[in-house]
Amino acid sequence: MAASTPGQRDSQVETWIASLNPLTQALTMVLDLIRSRPPSVNKTSLNGFYQDNGGDADLLRLNLSLDSQLYPQISGHKSRFAFVLCRWTLKTDRYRNVWISNWPVAKE
């Protein structure tokens, strides 16, 4: 079997990606509907930890400033979610996560 040319491979990739367009459009529509729900609710984490029963939440969105250099570790279940806010620190040339204290977060 002869190897395909770069042009043939590009065409095959474009065809494959185009086949995903209906899925992309559907997911975009669903996410837009979910995101257009009521505005965020401000909450405060205690010692970098927050947990809630989630109520009727469909989507969890955290609004964190890039300047804070934080990232969330999120855990979820159908009836509850929790997250820990962590900051990257450099120690002995290895990265490790460190919990931070009392950081305001937004929950939808």
DSSP file (Angstrom, degrees, kcal/mol; ACC not computed):
  #  RESIDUE AA STRUCTURE BP1 BP2  ACC     N-H-->O    O-->H-N    N-H-->O    O-->H-N    TCO  KAPPA ALPHA  PHI   PSI    X-CA   Y-CA   Z-CA
    1    1 A M              0   0    0      0, 0.0     2,-0.1     0, 0.0     0, 0.0   0.000 360.0 360.0 360.0 131.4    0.0    0.0    0.0
    2    2 A A        -     0   0    0      1,-0.1     2,-0.1     0, 0.0     0, 0.0  -0.444 360.0-108.8 -76.8 145.2    1.4    3.4   -1.0
    3    3 A A        -     0   0    0     -2,-0.1     2,-0.1     1,-0.1    -1,-0.1  -0.440  36.2-113.9 -70.1 145.6    2.0    6.0    1.6
    4    4 A S        -     0   0    0     -2,-0.1    -1,-0.1     1,-0.1     0, 0.0  -0.480  28.4-115.7 -80.5 153.8   -0.4    9.0    1.4
    5    5 A T     >  -     0   0    0     -2,-0.1     4,-2.5     1,-0.1     5,-0.2  -0.400  27.9-106.3 -81.9 162.6    0.9   12.4    0.5
    6    6 A P  H  > S+     0   0    0      0, 0.0     4,-2.5     0, 0.0     5,-0.2   0.881 122.6  54.0 -56.8 -37.0    0.8   15.3    3.0
    7    7 A G  H  > S+     0   0    0      2,-0.2     4,-2.0     1,-0.2     5,-0.1   0.890 108.5  48.3 -64.4 -39.4   -2.0   16.8    0.9
    8    8 A Q  H  > S+     0   0    0      2,-0.2     4,-2.4     1,-0.2    -1,-0.2   0.906 111.8  49.4 -66.9 -41.5   -4.0   13.6    1.2
    9    9 A R  H  X S+     0   0    0     -4,-2.5     4,-2.6     2,-0.2    -2,-0.2   0.918 109.9  51.3 -63.8 -42.4   -3.4   13.4    4.9
   10   10 A D  H  X S+     0   0    0     -4,-2.5     4,-2.5     1,-0.2    -1,-0.2   0.909 110.6  49.3 -59.8 -41.9   -4.5   17.1    5.3
   11   11 A S  H  X S+     0   0    0     -4,-2.0     4,-2.2     2,-0.2    -1,-0.2   0.899 110.8  49.6 -64.6 -41.3   -7.7   16.3    3.4
   12   12 A Q  H  X S+     0   0    0     -4,-2.4     4,-2.4     2,-0.2    -2,-0.2   0.902 111.4  48.8 -64.7 -41.2   -8.4   13.3    5.6
   13   13 A V  H  X S+     0   0    0     -4,-2.6     4,-2.9     2,-0.2     5,-0.2   0.924 110.7  50.4 -65.0 -44.0   -7.9   15.3    8.8
   14   14 A E  H  X S+     0   0    0     -4,-2.5     4,-2.4     1,-0.2    -2,-0.2   0.894 111.2  49.3 -61.1 -40.5  -10.2   18.1    7.5
   15   15 A T  H  X S+     0   0    0     -4,-2.2     4,-1.5     2,-0.2    -1,-0.2   0.916 112.4  47.8 -64.0 -43.6  -12.9   15.5    6.7
   16   16 A W  H  X S+     0   0    0     -4,-2.4     4,-0.6     2,-0.2    -2,-0.2   0.927 113.1  47.3 -64.1 -45.2  -12.6   13.9   10.1
   17   17 A I  H >< S+     0   0    0     -4,-2.9     3,-1.4     1,-0.2     4,-0.4   0.899 108.6  55.2 -63.8 -40.7  -12.7   17.3   11.9
   18   18 A A  H >< S+     0   0    0     -4,-2.4     3,-1.3     1,-0.3    -1,-0.2   0.836  99.4  61.5 -61.5 -32.2  -15.7   18.3    9.8
   19   19 A S  H 3< S+     0   0    0     -4,-1.5     4,-0.3     1,-0.3    -1,-0.3   0.722 100.3  55.5 -67.6 -19.0  -17.5   15.2   10.9
   20   20 A L  T <X S+     0   0    0     -3,-1.4     4,-2.4    -4,-0.6     3,-0.3   0.540  80.8  93.5 -88.0  -8.0  -17.3   16.5   14.5
   21   21 A N  H <> S+     0   0    0     -3,-1.3     4,-2.8    -4,-0.4     5,-0.2   0.880  81.0  52.8 -55.9 -44.7  -19.0   19.8   13.8
   22   22 A P  H  > S+     0   0    0      0, 0.0     4,-2.2     0, 0.0    -1,-0.2   0.909 112.0  46.8 -59.6 -39.3  -22.5   18.7   14.7
   23   23 A L  H  > S+     0   0    0     -3,-0.3     4,-2.6    -4,-0.3     5,-0.2   0.923 112.3  49.9 -65.8 -44.2  -21.2   17.5   18.1
   24   24 A T  H  X S+     0   0    0     -4,-2.4     4,-2.3     1,-0.2    -1,-0.2   0.914 111.7  48.3 -60.0 -44.3  -19.3   20.7   18.6
   25   25 A Q  H  X S+     0   0    0     -4,-2.8     4,-2.1     2,-0.2    -1,-0.2   0.907 112.3  48.5 -64.6 -42.2  -22.4   22.8   17.8
   26   26 A A  H  X S+     0   0    0     -4,-2.2     4,-2.4    -5,-0.2    -2,-0.2   0.929 113.0  46.8 -65.0 -45.4  -24.6   20.8   20.1
   27   27 A L  H  X S+     0   0    0     -4,-2.6     4,-2.6     1,-0.2     5,-0.2   0.895 111.2  52.3 -63.8 -39.7  -22.2   21.0   23.0
   28   28 A T  H  X S+     0   0    0     -4,-2.3     4,-2.3    -5,-0.2    -1,-0.2   0.908 110.3  48.8 -61.5 -42.2  -21.7   24.7   22.5
   29   29 A M  H  X S+     0   0    0     -4,-2.1     4,-2.1     2,-0.2    -2,-0.2   0.927 112.5  46.9 -64.9 -45.5  -25.5   25.3   22.5
   30   30 A V  H  X S+     0   0    0     -4,-2.4     4,-2.3     1,-0.2    -2,-0.2   0.928 113.9  47.5 -63.5 -45.4  -26.0   23.3   25.7
   31   31 A L  H  X S+     0   0    0     -4,-2.6     4,-2.8     1,-0.2    -1,-0.2   0.886 110.0  53.0 -64.9 -38.1  -23.1   25.0   27.5
   32   32 A D  H  X S+     0   0    0     -4,-2.3     4,-1.3    -5,-0.2    -1,-0.2   0.905 110.0  48.8 -62.0 -40.9  -24.4   28.4   26.4
   33   33 A L  H  < S+     0   0    0     -4,-2.1    -2,-0.2     2,-0.2    -1,-0.2   0.915 113.9  45.5 -64.4 -43.1  -27.8   27.6   27.9
   34   34 A I  H >< S+     0   0    0     -4,-2.3     3,-1.3     1,-0.2    -2,-0.2   0.916 112.6  50.8 -66.3 -42.7  -26.2   26.5   31.1
   35   35 A R  H 3< S+     0   0    0     -4,-2.8    -1,-0.2     1,-0.3    -2,-0.2   0.725 100.3  64.2 -69.6 -21.3  -23.9   29.5   31.3
   36   36 A S  T 3< S+     0   0    0     -4,-1.3    -1,-0.3    -3,-0.2    -2,-0.2   0.374  81.3 108.4 -85.3   6.5  -26.8   31.9   30.7
   37   37 A R  S <  S-     0   0    0     -3,-1.3    -3,-0.0     1,-0.2    -2,-0.0  -0.021  86.6 -44.8 -69.2-177.0  -28.4   30.9   34.0
   38   38 A P  S    S-     0   0    0      0, 0.0    -1,-0.2     0, 0.0     3,-0.1  -0.011  76.8 -87.6 -51.8 158.0  -28.5   33.2   37.0
   39   39 A P        -     0   0    0      0, 0.0    -3,-0.0     0, 0.0    -4,-0.0  -0.041  54.6 -74.5 -66.9 169.7  -25.3   35.0   38.0
   40   40 A S        -     0   0    0      1,-0.1     2,-0.5    66,-0.0    68,-0.2  -0.159  37.5-136.8 -61.1 154.6  -22.5   33.7   40.2
   41   41 A V  E     -A  107   0A   0     66,-2.7    66,-3.9    -3,-0.1     2,-0.3  -0.974  20.2-127.9-113.7 127.3  -22.9   33.5   43.9
   42   42 A N  E     +A  106   0A   0     -2,-0.5     2,-0.3    64,-0.3    64,-0.3  -0.603  34.3 170.1 -79.2 132.5  -19.8   34.6   46.0
   43   43 A K  E     -A  105   0A   0     62,-3.9    62,-3.7    -2,-0.3     2,-0.4  -0.891  25.9-131.6-132.5 162.8  -18.6   32.2   48.6
   44   44 A T  E     -A  104   0A   0     -2,-0.3     2,-0.2    60,-0.3    58,-0.1  -0.976  15.2-137.5-121.3 131.6  -15.5   32.1   50.7
   45   45 A S        -     0   0    0     58,-2.4     2,-0.6    -2,-0.4     5,-0.2  -0.594  15.1-135.0 -82.4 147.7  -13.2   29.1   51.1
   46   46 A L  B >  S-B   49   0B   0      3,-2.3     3,-1.7    -2,-0.2    55,-0.1  -0.922  85.0 -15.0-106.1 120.0  -11.9   28.3   54.6
   47   47 A N  T 3  S-     0   0    0     -2,-0.6    54,-0.2     1,-0.3    -1,-0.2   0.840 128.7 -57.4  54.6  35.1   -8.3   27.4   54.7
   48   48 A G  T 3  S+     0   0    0      1,-0.2    37,-3.0    -3,-0.2     2,-0.4   0.545 116.6 111.1  78.7   6.9   -8.4   27.0   50.9
   49   49 A F  E <   +BC  46  84B   0     -3,-1.7    -3,-2.3    35,-0.2     2,-0.3  -0.926  38.6 175.9-118.8 139.0  -11.2   24.3   51.1
   50   50 A Y  E     + C   0  83B   0     33,-2.3    33,-2.5    -2,-0.4     2,-0.3  -0.997   0.5 176.9-141.3 138.1  -14.8   24.6   50.0
   51   51 A Q  E     + C   0  82B   0     -2,-0.3     2,-0.3    31,-0.2    31,-0.2  -0.995   4.3 167.4-139.8 143.9  -17.6   22.0   50.0
   52   52 A D  E     - C   0  81B   0     29,-2.3    29,-2.4    -2,-0.3    -2,-0.0  -0.979  43.4-121.5-151.0 158.7  -21.3   22.3   49.1
   53   53 A N        -     0   0    0     -2,-0.3    29,-0.1    27,-0.2    -1,-0.0   0.595  42.7-135.9 -80.0  -9.1  -24.2   19.9   48.4
   54   54 A G    >   -     0   0    0     27,-0.1     3,-2.8     2,-0.1    26,-0.1   0.144  21.8-156.7  80.9 -22.7  -24.6   21.5   44.9
   55   55 A G  T 3  S-     0   0    0     24,-0.3    -3,-0.0     1,-0.3    25,-0.0  -0.255  70.4 -21.0  51.3-123.7  -28.4   21.7   45.2
   56   56 A D  T 3  S+     0   0    0     23,-0.0    -1,-0.3     2,-0.0     2,-0.1   0.026  95.3 148.1-103.9  26.5  -29.7   21.8   41.6
   57   57 A A    <   -     0   0    0     -3,-2.8     3,-0.1     1,-0.1    -2,-0.0  -0.369  26.6-177.7 -65.5 136.7  -26.4   23.0   40.1
   58   58 A D  S    S+     0   0    0      1,-0.3     2,-0.4    50,-0.2    -1,-0.1   0.633  71.5  25.4-102.2 -22.9  -25.7   21.8   36.6
   59   59 A L        -     0   0    0     49,-0.1     2,-0.6   -25,-0.1    -1,-0.3  -0.996  64.1-148.1-148.2 134.3  -22.3   23.4   36.2
   60   60 A L        +     0   0    0     -2,-0.4     2,-0.4    -3,-0.1    47,-0.1  -0.922  20.6 179.0-104.8 123.2  -19.6   24.5   38.6
   61   61 A R        -     0   0    0     -2,-0.6     2,-0.5    45,-0.1    47,-0.2  -0.991  11.0-161.0-125.8 128.4  -17.6   27.6   37.5
   62   62 A L        -     0   0    0     -2,-0.4     2,-0.7    45,-0.1    45,-0.1  -0.912   6.2-153.6-106.6 133.3  -14.8   29.1   39.6
   63   63 A N        +     0   0    0     -2,-0.5     2,-0.4    43,-0.3    43,-0.2  -0.903  25.1 167.1-107.1 105.4  -13.7   32.6   38.9
   64   64 A L        -     0   0    0     -2,-0.7     2,-0.2    41,-0.1    41,-0.1  -0.958  36.5-117.5-120.5 137.5  -10.1   33.0   40.0
   65   65 A S    > > -     0   0    0     -2,-0.4     3,-1.0     1,-0.1     5,-0.5  -0.481  15.3-136.4 -68.8 138.3   -7.8   35.9   39.2
   66   66 A L  G > 5S+     0   0    0      1,-0.2     3,-1.3     2,-0.2    -1,-0.1   0.828 104.6  64.4 -63.3 -30.1   -4.8   34.9   37.1
   67   67 A D  G 3 5S+     0   0    0      1,-0.3    -1,-0.2     2,-0.1    -2,-0.0   0.762  90.5  65.0 -64.8 -24.2   -2.7   37.2   39.4
   68   68 A S  G < 5S-     0   0    0     -3,-1.0    -1,-0.3     2,-0.1    -2,-0.2   0.722  92.7-145.7 -71.9 -19.7   -3.5   34.9   42.3
   69   69 A Q  T < 5 +     0   0    0     -3,-1.3    19,-0.9    -4,-0.4     2,-0.3   0.871  48.9 142.2  54.0  41.0   -1.5   32.0   40.7
   70   70 A L  E   < -D   87   0B   0     -5,-0.5    17,-0.2    17,-0.2    -1,-0.2  -0.759  34.5-167.9-107.4 155.2   -4.0   29.5   42.2
   71   71 A Y  E     -D   86   0B   0     15,-2.3    15,-2.8    -2,-0.3     2,-0.3  -0.992  19.2-127.0-137.6 146.7   -5.4   26.4   40.7
   72   72 A P  E     -D   85   0B   0      0, 0.0     2,-0.7     0, 0.0    13,-0.2  -0.718   3.3-152.0 -94.4 142.6   -8.4   24.3   42.0
   73   73 A Q  E     -D   84   0B   0     11,-2.5    11,-1.9    -2,-0.3     2,-0.4  -0.963  29.5-162.3-104.5 112.1   -8.3   20.6   42.8
   74   74 A I  E     -D   83   0B   0     -2,-0.7     2,-0.4     9,-0.2     9,-0.2  -0.799  17.7-177.4-107.6 137.2  -12.0   19.7   42.2
   75   75 A S  E     +D   82   0B   0      7,-3.1     7,-2.8    -2,-0.4     2,-0.3  -0.995  14.4 179.1-127.6 135.6  -13.8   16.6   43.4
   76   76 A G  E     +D   81   0B   0     -2,-0.4     2,-0.3     5,-0.2     5,-0.2  -0.971  18.0 174.5-143.2 156.5  -17.4   16.0   42.6
   77   77 A H  E >   -D   80   0B   0      3,-2.7     3,-0.8    -2,-0.3    -2,-0.0  -0.898  52.0 -94.0-145.7 167.2  -20.3   13.6   43.0
   78   78 A K  T 3  S+     0   0    0     -2,-0.3     3,-0.1     1,-0.2   -25,-0.0   0.765 125.3  31.8 -62.0 -23.7  -24.0   13.8   41.9
   79   79 A S  T 3  S+     0   0    0      1,-0.2     2,-0.3   -25,-0.0   -24,-0.3   0.411 126.1  21.3-114.2   1.9  -24.9   15.2   45.4
   80   80 A R  E <   - D   0  77B   0     -3,-0.8    -3,-2.7   -26,-0.1     2,-0.3  -0.989  52.4-166.7-164.1 153.0  -21.8   17.1   46.5
   81   81 A F  E     -CD  52  76B   0    -29,-2.4   -29,-2.3    -2,-0.3     2,-0.3  -0.973   7.5-179.2-140.6 158.7  -18.7   18.8   45.3
   82   82 A A  E     -CD  51  75B   0     -7,-2.8    -7,-3.1    -2,-0.3     2,-0.3  -0.985   2.6-171.6-150.4 154.4  -15.6   20.1   46.9
   83   83 A F  E     -CD  50  74B   0    -33,-2.5   -33,-2.3    -2,-0.3     2,-0.4  -0.995  13.9-148.4-149.0 154.8  -12.4   21.9   45.9
   84   84 A V  E     -CD  49  73B   0    -11,-1.9   -11,-2.5    -2,-0.3     2,-0.5  -0.979  18.8-138.1-118.5 131.1   -9.1   22.9   47.4
   85   85 A L  E     - D   0  72B   0    -37,-3.0    15,-1.3    -2,-0.4     2,-0.3  -0.807  29.1-176.3 -91.4 127.5   -7.4   26.1   46.2
   86   86 A C  E     -ED  99  71B   0    -15,-2.8   -15,-2.3    -2,-0.5     2,-0.4  -0.858  18.6-148.9-124.9 155.8   -3.6   25.5   45.7
   87   87 A R  E     -ED  98  70B   0     11,-1.8    11,-1.3    -2,-0.3     2,-0.3  -0.983  23.3-121.9-124.0 136.8   -0.7   27.7   44.8
   88   88 A W  E     +E   97   0B   0    -19,-0.9     2,-0.4    -2,-0.4     9,-0.2  -0.611  34.0 179.9 -75.6 132.6    2.4   26.4   42.9
   89   89 A T  E     -E   96   0B   0      7,-1.5     7,-1.4    -2,-0.3     2,-0.6  -0.981  24.5-130.7-131.6 148.7    5.6   26.9   44.8
   90   90 A L  E     +E   95   0B   0     -2,-0.4     2,-0.4     5,-0.2     5,-0.2  -0.867  33.5 163.8-101.0 120.9    9.1   26.0   43.8
   91   91 A K  E >  S-E   94   0B   0      3,-2.0     3,-1.8    -2,-0.6    -2,-0.1  -0.978  70.2 -14.5-140.5 125.2   11.1   24.1   46.4
   92   92 A T  T 3  S-     0   0    0     -2,-0.4    -1,-0.1     1,-0.3     3,-0.1   0.889 123.2 -60.7  47.3  47.6   14.3   22.2   45.7
   93   93 A D  T 3  S+     0   0    0      1,-0.2     2,-0.4     0, 0.0    -1,-0.3   0.660 117.7 104.3  60.3  19.0   13.6   22.3   42.0
   94   94 A R  E <   -E   91   0B   0     -3,-1.8    -3,-2.0     2,-0.0     2,-0.3  -0.988  68.3-127.1-129.9 141.8   10.3   20.4   42.4
   95   95 A Y  E     +E   90   0B   0     -2,-0.4     2,-0.3    -5,-0.2    -5,-0.2  -0.646  31.2 172.0 -85.2 141.8    6.8   21.8   42.2
   96   96 A R  E     -E   89   0B   0     -7,-1.4    -7,-1.5    -2,-0.3     2,-0.3  -0.977  30.4-115.0-142.1 156.0    4.5   21.0   45.1
   97   97 A N  E     -E   88   0B   0     -2,-0.3     2,-0.4    -9,-0.2    -9,-0.2  -0.733  25.0-165.4 -96.3 144.7    1.0   22.3   45.9
   98   98 A V  E     -E   87   0B   0    -11,-1.3   -11,-1.8    -2,-0.3     2,-0.1  -0.992  20.1-124.4-128.7 130.5    0.3   24.4   49.0
   99   99 A W  E     -E   86   0B   0     -2,-0.4     2,-0.3   -13,-0.2   -13,-0.2  -0.449  26.4-149.6 -69.9 146.8   -3.1   25.1   50.4
  100  100 A I        -     0   0    0    -15,-1.3     2,-0.4    -2,-0.1   -15,-0.2  -0.728  13.8-112.3-114.0 168.2   -4.0   28.8   50.8
  101  101 A S  S    S-     0   0    0     -2,-0.3   -55,-0.1   -54,-0.2   -56,-0.1  -0.808  71.2 -17.1-110.5 142.4   -6.2   30.4   53.4
  102  102 A N  S    S+     0   0    0     -2,-0.4    -1,-0.2     1,-0.2   -56,-0.2   0.823  71.9 171.0  41.6  63.0   -9.6   32.2   53.2
  103  103 A W        -     0   0    0     -3,-0.2   -58,-2.4   -58,-0.1     2,-0.2  -0.888  33.2-122.0-104.5 129.3   -9.8   32.9   49.5
  104  104 A P  E     +A   44   0A   0      0, 0.0     2,-0.3     0, 0.0   -60,-0.3  -0.480  36.2 178.9 -70.3 138.1  -13.1   34.3   48.1
  105  105 A V  E     -A   43   0A   0    -62,-3.7   -62,-3.9    -2,-0.2     2,-0.4  -0.901  24.4-127.7-132.6 162.3  -14.5   32.2   45.3
  106  106 A A  E     -A   42   0A   0     -2,-0.3     2,-0.4   -64,-0.3   -43,-0.3  -0.944  22.6-170.9-113.3 136.4  -17.6   32.4   43.1
  107  107 A K  E      A   41   0A   0    -66,-3.9   -66,-2.7    -2,-0.4   -45,-0.1  -0.979 360.0 360.0-125.9 137.4  -20.0   29.4   42.8
  108  108 A E              0   0    0     -2,-0.4   -50,-0.2   -47,-0.2   -49,-0.1   0.379 360.0 360.0-105.3 360.0  -23.0   29.0   40.5
